[in-house]
Amino acid sequence: MKIRVPATSANIGPGFDSVGVALNLYLEIEVFEESDNWHIEHDLGDEIASDEKNLLISTALKISPELKARKIVMKSDIPLARGLGSSSSVIVAGIELANKLANLNLTDEEKLKFATEIEGHPDNVAPAIMGDLVIASTVADETTAIEAEFPNATFIAFIPSYELLTSDSRGVLPAELPYKEAVGASSIANVAIAALMEGDLNKAGKMIESDLFHEKYRRSLVKEFEAIRQIGHDKGAYATYLSGAGPTVMVIAPETVEKEIVSSIESLDLDGKVLSLKVDKEGVLCV
C-alpha cells in the first residue's frame, strides 16, 4: 500500500490560518509487512524519528491505538520548516494510514476534524486532504471547509536554504489588532477569496499583496521577499506572498511569464532554489 500527500501553501496573503492550496510536491509512504516494532526507513535526517515517536506513527495511533506495527518507507519532496506544509503532510498521511489499516472508512470531513485537532488550524491540512484550493474555518472545535478550483496559473517558489520555524514566525505577530484595522484586514481577505472564486487573478492578486494580518510583521524575517516581489511586479505576476509562515516566497503568475520570472529570480543568486509548481487537484491518495 502506498499513500501520497501533496505539499500545501497556506494563507495566500490575507487568508491567515484559513486558506490553502495543494501543490505538486509530495510526501510518499509505502507500507509493508507487519513487524514486532514500528520502523520507518527515511533519508530525512537523524532528527526525524524512525519509530513510533515519528509524527506519522503517533498520528496514526491517536486515530487507531490498536494498529499493529509495520515497516514503512517514507520519501518526501517537501522541504522541512519552509512554509510548504511538511508537518501537515505527515499528519494527513498518518490519518490515512490509520484509516486504511483499521478500515475506518473516514470521510474527508472526519479526516479534516482529526487533522485540525492535531495541527491546530486547517489551512494546510485541508488542501492536503482535499486537493486544490480550500477555505476553512475552525470555531469552537468545529471546522467548516469549502473546496474550490484555483484559477489557472503557475506557482513559482523560492525556497531558501535556511529554516524558519512556525513558532519563531508566529512570535513576531501582535497579540491583537485594533478594531478598525481588523475590519480592514477582513475586508481585504473577503475580496481576495471572492476574486479567486470568480477566477479574477488580477483583483485577487492586489488583495493578496494587501494583507494586513501577518506579512507586514514577517517580511523582515525573509530578506529575499522584497526583491522577489519587485520581480513579480516588473514581469507581470499576479501576486507574491509568504507561503505559510515562510520562509518560502511564492509568486502566482500567468504561465506565459513563468520562465522569465524564474530566470530573474535565479539571476539574484540567492541562497536557495527556485521551483515552478502546479496545483494538485487530488489531495491525499492511497494506492
VENGIGI-V627351 format. One record per helix or strand of 3 or more residues. SS is the DSSP state (h for helix, s for strand). FROM is the first residue (numbers start at 1). TO is the last residue. Records with the same first field share a line. If there is no record, write none. Layout:
SS=FROM-TO + FROM-TO
//
This chain:
s=2-10 + 19-34 + 39-41 + 70-76 + 133-139 + 142-148 + 154-160 + 237-242 + 249-253 + 272-277
h=55-63 + 86-101 + 108-119 + 123-130 + 166-170 + 179-198 + 201-208 + 215-221 + 225-235 + 255-267
//
